[in-house]
């Protein structure tokens, strides 16, 4: 059984720097892979594919590293810090691996071979003069055989490292209209064609309407063609369905956007 964890980080010790103009952050591309045999006959792997920003802006750096550390905490990695750096990802994996191996050994006398792996991927999704959007994907199978998956995307303002909130992006008077666009974009994910059938797929679906449809806690993510929405596991639907997500074209919601949002995507 192959086991994965997807993680990410900020600072790179090796890699290739990419930049195009003064308004584009330097991005360091990092790839590495390590593997080791386990005493039980299994195998442990750590694979990293990461695109990370390089900047002297400490506010931005801290926000980015904190975002990554939050994800590691979501997967209950005991050696994950609240501010995660690439240089510590492999170390975190192998420290956690030792603890998992000890736990499995203590709980099972007839030890069966198992594999453990950590895969790391961070991607730049979109960039404009004032902001940059990144995505991280995490999947983890523990030595005990459990599986966890985290998918997150976030837009960071380059000057402050802060991320836009829904109240920054959507006009309050147009919230219902925006919700209709969100619902239409989510319907294909759930394999339905209207709100009534979508309700049956959601937690507390009977209480959902066009007026109060919940938006992701993660906040809006600016991509080139529209706003990306990604819900956390168990946020609006059973965790078994994964992360409900959709891309809402700007053309369908332009009248719902604040002047701040329009300025960002211009």
Order of alpha helices (4+ residues) and beta strands (2+ residues): beta-beta-beta-beta-alpha-alpha-beta-beta-beta-alpha-alpha-alpha-beta-beta-beta-alpha-alpha
